[in-house]
Amino acid sequence: MNQIEDYEERKRLRRSRFRWRILAVLAVIVAGALLVGREGPEKGPHVARYDVEGVIVGDLDRARLLQRIAEDDAVRALVVRINSPGGTVTGSEELYEGLRAVAAEKPVVATMGDVAASGGYIAALGTDRIFAMSNTITGSVGVIFQAPNVHELLDRVGVQMVEIKSGDLKAEPNPFKPVDPEVIAAERELVADSFDWFLDLVVERRAIGDEALLAEIARGGIYTGRMAVERELVDAVGGLDDARAWLAAERGVDADLALVPYVVPEEGDFPFGLLPGGLSWDGPREALDVLGLGARMKTGLWAIYR
């Protein structure tokens, strides 16, 4: 073997050793994660914590996580920390239903952060007890539909849109032609139907019987935590410690139990989110970026405070 061949062979050996070292390191990481998943506090009795952050949309992984919390006997209660301006009506409804399913099996309590409005408030309604900070922004009971209209701008620049469709209400409102009162009436009916559902949920979950108070809430205003307590939208001013104290006093959940965060894994995460206890390699998913939200708000019904 000449010197060049000998040099190339040593290079191949070094590359091979490097690959095996990387694989060995990954094996150690996975084994350590599995060990934590089997032996950590989440395998014994504990209180789960789930954070609702940013814009709320439909999320199958979130639904599965809440189902796992509901079915896990080691989870003695769930604390839901909400810091959200709301989101889509259907996404908020899905989250509400998931929390009610957990509440059918164990106590669920909500704590509100900076904002828990509109769809964020719908999430809070899914719990057994609602705490807000004194200056939390909450309320905004209502539904909104928005669509841009740029037909006058297109007329000025000489742009025309050709449209062929099966029915007069298909794909309306159309941003490329004048607003049609009949279309607005149809969309208003859609908003009213979803709003009636939202308001009925408030009446059912908060047992508000005062018609004058309900009429005020139905206007869609926002309130601080203190104001929300006065209007019966929130049970008490308080935070995480108050929520744990309520669980101990009213539901018999030991205040010394570990509080274990459960996180929905983001798409593409290393699959530690599949481990027992809802461990995840990464933190909670970030809110939708501003441009993405702006694009999505042009269609669909939203329960969101902006």
C-alpha positions as CSV (number, residue, x, y, z in Angstrom):
1,M,0.0,0.0,0.0
2,N,1.5,3.3,-1.1
3,Q,1.5,6.5,1.1
4,I,-1.6,8.0,-0.7
5,E,-3.6,4.8,-0.2
6,D,-2.5,4.6,3.4
7,Y,-3.6,8.3,4.0
8,E,-7.0,7.7,2.4
9,E,-7.5,4.6,4.5
10,R,-6.7,6.5,7.7
11,K,-9.2,9.2,6.7
12,R,-11.9,6.6,6.2
13,L,-11.2,5.1,9.6
14,R,-11.4,8.5,11.3
15,R,-14.7,9.3,9.6
16,S,-16.1,5.9,10.7
17,R,-15.0,6.4,14.3
18,F,-16.5,9.9,14.3
19,R,-19.9,8.5,13.1
20,W,-19.9,5.8,15.7
21,R,-19.1,8.4,18.5
22,I,-22.0,10.6,17.4
23,L,-24.3,7.6,17.4
24,A,-23.0,6.6,20.9
25,V,-23.7,10.2,22.2
26,L,-27.2,10.1,20.8
27,A,-27.8,6.7,22.4
28,V,-26.8,8.1,25.8
29,I,-29.1,11.1,25.4
30,V,-32.1,8.9,24.5
31,A,-31.3,6.4,27.3
32,G,-31.1,9.3,29.8
33,A,-34.4,10.8,28.6
34,L,-36.1,7.4,28.9
35,L,-34.7,7.0,32.4
36,V,-36.1,10.4,33.3
37,G,-39.5,9.5,31.8
38,R,-39.6,6.3,33.9
39,E,-38.2,7.5,37.1
40,G,-39.1,11.2,37.3
41,P,-41.8,12.7,39.5
42,E,-44.3,12.4,36.6
43,K,-44.5,8.7,37.2
44,G,-45.7,9.2,40.8
45,P,-48.7,11.2,42.0
46,H,-48.4,14.8,40.7
47,V,-50.3,17.9,39.5
48,A,-50.0,18.6,35.8
49,R,-49.5,22.1,34.4
50,Y,-50.5,23.0,30.9
51,D,-49.8,26.4,29.4
52,V,-52.2,28.0,26.9
53,E,-50.0,30.6,25.2
54,G,-50.4,32.8,22.1
55,V,-53.1,32.4,19.5
56,I,-55.4,29.4,19.9
57,V,-56.0,27.2,16.8
58,G,-57.1,23.6,16.4
59,D,-54.4,21.2,17.5
60,L,-54.6,17.4,17.4
61,D,-51.4,17.0,19.4
62,R,-52.9,19.2,22.1
63,A,-56.1,17.1,22.1
64,R,-54.1,13.9,22.5
65,L,-52.0,15.5,25.4
66,L,-55.2,16.5,27.3
67,Q,-56.6,13.0,26.8
68,R,-53.5,11.5,28.2
69,I,-53.7,13.8,31.2
70,A,-57.4,12.8,31.7
71,E,-56.5,9.1,31.6
72,D,-53.4,9.1,33.7
73,D,-54.2,8.1,37.3
74,A,-50.9,9.6,38.5
75,V,-52.2,13.1,37.6
76,R,-54.2,14.2,40.5
77,A,-55.2,17.6,39.1
78,L,-54.5,20.0,36.2
79,V,-53.5,23.6,36.5
80,V,-54.1,25.5,33.2
81,R,-52.0,28.7,32.9
82,I,-53.6,31.0,30.2
83,N,-51.8,33.9,28.5
84,S,-53.7,34.2,25.2
85,P,-55.7,36.9,23.4
86,G,-57.9,34.1,21.9
87,G,-58.0,32.6,18.4
88,T,-60.3,30.8,16.1
89,V,-63.7,29.9,17.4
90,T,-63.3,26.2,16.5
91,G,-59.8,26.0,18.0
92,S,-61.1,27.6,21.3
93,E,-64.1,25.2,21.3
94,E,-61.8,22.2,20.8
95,L,-59.6,23.3,23.7
96,Y,-62.7,23.9,25.9
97,E,-64.0,20.4,25.2
98,G,-60.6,18.9,25.9
99,L,-60.5,20.6,29.3
100,R,-64.0,19.6,30.1
101,A,-63.0,16.0,29.4
102,V,-60.1,16.3,31.9
103,A,-62.4,17.9,34.4
104,A,-64.7,14.9,34.2
105,E,-61.9,12.8,35.7
106,K,-60.0,15.2,38.0
107,P,-60.0,18.8,39.3
108,V,-59.0,21.5,36.8
109,V,-58.2,25.1,37.7
110,A,-57.2,28.1,35.6
111,T,-54.8,30.9,36.3
112,M,-54.8,33.9,34.0
113,G,-51.6,35.8,33.0
114,D,-51.3,39.1,31.1
115,V,-54.3,38.4,29.0
116,A,-57.0,35.7,28.8
117,A,-59.6,37.2,26.6
118,S,-62.1,36.0,24.1
119,G,-61.0,32.5,23.1
120,G,-58.6,32.6,26.0
121,Y,-61.6,33.1,28.3
122,I,-63.4,30.2,26.6
123,A,-60.5,28.0,27.7
124,A,-60.9,29.3,31.2
125,L,-64.6,28.4,31.1
126,G,-63.5,24.8,30.6
127,T,-62.0,24.6,34.2
128,D,-63.6,24.2,37.6
129,R,-62.2,27.4,39.1
130,I,-60.8,30.6,37.5
131,F,-58.1,32.8,39.1
132,A,-56.9,36.0,37.5
133,M,-54.2,38.5,38.4
134,S,-55.7,41.8,39.5
135,N,-54.5,43.4,36.3
136,T,-55.1,40.6,33.9
137,I,-57.0,41.6,30.8
138,T,-59.9,39.3,30.2
139,G,-63.5,39.2,28.9
140,S,-63.9,40.3,25.3
141,V,-66.9,37.9,25.0
142,G,-67.6,38.0,21.3
143,V,-66.9,36.8,17.7
144,I,-65.3,38.7,14.8
145,F,-65.2,38.2,11.1
146,Q,-63.0,40.5,8.9
147,A,-62.3,40.7,5.2
148,P,-60.4,43.4,3.3
149,N,-61.9,45.2,0.3
150,V,-59.6,46.6,-2.3
151,H,-61.9,47.0,-5.3
152,E,-61.5,50.8,-5.5
153,L,-57.7,50.5,-5.5
154,L,-57.8,47.9,-8.3
155,D,-60.1,50.2,-10.3
156,R,-57.6,53.0,-10.0
157,V,-54.7,50.9,-11.3
158,G,-56.9,49.3,-14.0
159,V,-57.0,45.7,-12.7
160,Q,-60.1,43.6,-13.2
161,M,-60.9,40.2,-11.7
162,V,-62.7,37.6,-13.7
163,E,-65.0,35.4,-11.6
164,I,-66.9,32.3,-12.4
165,K,-68.7,30.6,-9.5
166,S,-71.6,28.3,-8.8
167,G,-73.6,30.5,-6.4
168,D,-74.0,34.1,-5.5
169,L,-72.8,33.6,-1.9
170,K,-69.9,31.3,-2.8
171,A,-66.5,32.8,-1.7
172,E,-68.0,35.9,-0.3
173,P,-67.3,38.6,0.8
174,N,-65.1,39.2,-2.3
175,P,-62.3,41.8,-1.8
176,F,-62.3,42.6,-5.5
177,K,-65.8,44.0,-5.9
178,P,-68.1,46.4,-3.9
179,V,-69.6,45.2,-0.7
180,D,-72.9,43.4,-1.2
181,P,-75.5,44.1,1.6
182,E,-76.9,40.6,1.1
183,V,-73.5,39.1,1.7
184,I,-73.0,41.2,4.8
185,A,-76.3,40.0,6.1
186,A,-75.3,36.3,5.5
187,E,-72.0,36.8,7.3
188,R,-73.7,38.6,10.2
189,E,-75.9,35.6,10.7
190,L,-72.8,33.4,10.8
191,V,-71.2,35.6,13.5
192,A,-74.4,35.8,15.5
193,D,-74.8,32.0,15.6
194,S,-71.2,31.5,16.9
195,F,-71.7,34.4,19.4
196,D,-74.9,32.9,20.7
197,W,-72.9,29.7,21.4
198,F,-70.2,31.7,23.2
199,L,-72.7,33.7,25.3
200,D,-74.7,30.5,26.2
201,L,-71.4,29.0,27.4
202,V,-70.8,32.0,29.7
203,V,-74.3,31.7,31.1
204,E,-74.0,28.0,31.6
205,R,-70.5,27.9,33.2
206,R,-70.8,31.1,35.2
207,A,-74.5,30.9,36.2
208,I,-75.0,34.6,35.4
209,G,-78.7,35.3,35.9
210,D,-78.6,39.1,35.9
211,E,-79.9,40.2,32.5
212,A,-78.4,43.7,32.8
213,L,-75.0,42.2,33.6
214,L,-75.3,39.7,30.8
215,A,-76.2,42.5,28.3
216,E,-73.1,44.4,29.4
217,I,-70.8,41.4,29.0
218,A,-72.4,40.7,25.6
219,R,-71.1,44.0,24.3
220,G,-67.6,42.4,24.1
221,G,-65.8,44.7,26.5
222,I,-62.6,43.9,28.3
223,Y,-62.0,43.9,32.1
224,T,-59.2,43.8,34.5
225,G,-59.1,40.8,36.9
226,R,-60.7,42.9,39.6
227,M,-63.5,44.0,37.3
228,A,-64.0,40.5,36.1
229,V,-64.5,39.2,39.7
230,E,-67.1,41.9,40.2
231,R,-68.9,40.8,37.0
232,E,-68.8,37.1,38.0
233,L,-66.6,36.2,35.0
234,V,-63.8,35.1,37.3
235,D,-63.9,33.5,40.7
236,A,-61.1,35.2,42.5
237,V,-58.0,37.3,42.2
238,G,-54.9,35.1,42.6
239,G,-52.1,33.2,41.0
240,L,-50.5,29.7,40.9
241,D,-50.2,29.5,44.7
242,D,-53.8,30.4,45.2
243,A,-54.8,27.7,42.6
244,R,-52.8,25.1,44.5
245,A,-54.3,26.2,47.8
246,W,-57.8,25.9,46.4
247,L,-57.1,22.4,45.0
248,A,-55.9,21.4,48.5
249,A,-58.7,23.0,50.5
250,E,-61.6,22.2,48.1
251,R,-60.5,19.1,46.2
252,G,-58.1,17.4,48.7
253,V,-55.1,17.5,46.3
254,D,-51.9,17.5,48.4
255,A,-50.3,20.9,48.1
256,D,-46.8,19.3,48.3
257,L,-47.3,17.2,45.1
258,A,-44.9,18.1,42.3
259,L,-46.2,20.5,39.6
260,V,-45.1,18.9,36.3
261,P,-45.3,20.9,33.0
262,Y,-46.9,19.1,30.1
263,V,-45.9,20.4,26.7
264,V,-47.3,19.7,23.2
265,P,-44.2,18.9,21.0
266,E,-43.8,21.1,18.0
267,E,-43.7,19.6,14.5
268,G,-40.2,18.4,13.9
269,D,-39.2,18.1,17.6
270,F,-37.0,15.3,18.8
271,P,-39.8,12.8,19.8
272,F,-39.3,13.2,23.6
273,G,-42.9,14.4,23.6
274,L,-43.9,10.8,23.3
275,L,-42.4,9.9,26.6
276,P,-44.5,9.4,29.8
277,G,-45.4,12.6,31.6
278,G,-45.5,14.6,28.4
279,L,-41.8,15.5,28.4
280,S,-40.7,17.5,25.4
281,W,-37.3,18.4,24.0
282,D,-38.4,21.9,23.3
283,G,-40.5,24.5,25.2
284,P,-44.1,25.5,24.3
285,R,-44.7,26.5,20.8
286,E,-44.4,30.1,19.9
287,A,-47.4,32.2,18.9
288,L,-48.1,32.6,15.2
289,D,-46.0,35.2,13.6
290,V,-47.6,38.6,12.9
291,L,-47.7,38.2,9.2
292,G,-49.1,34.7,9.4
293,L,-51.9,35.9,11.7
294,G,-52.6,38.8,9.5
295,A,-53.1,36.5,6.5
296,R,-55.3,34.0,8.4
297,M,-57.6,36.7,9.9
298,K,-59.0,37.4,6.5
299,T,-61.1,34.3,6.6
300,G,-63.0,32.4,9.2
301,L,-64.5,33.3,12.6
302,W,-62.2,34.5,15.4
303,A,-62.8,34.8,19.1
304,I,-59.8,37.1,19.7
305,Y,-59.0,40.4,21.5
306,R,-56.8,42.6,19.4
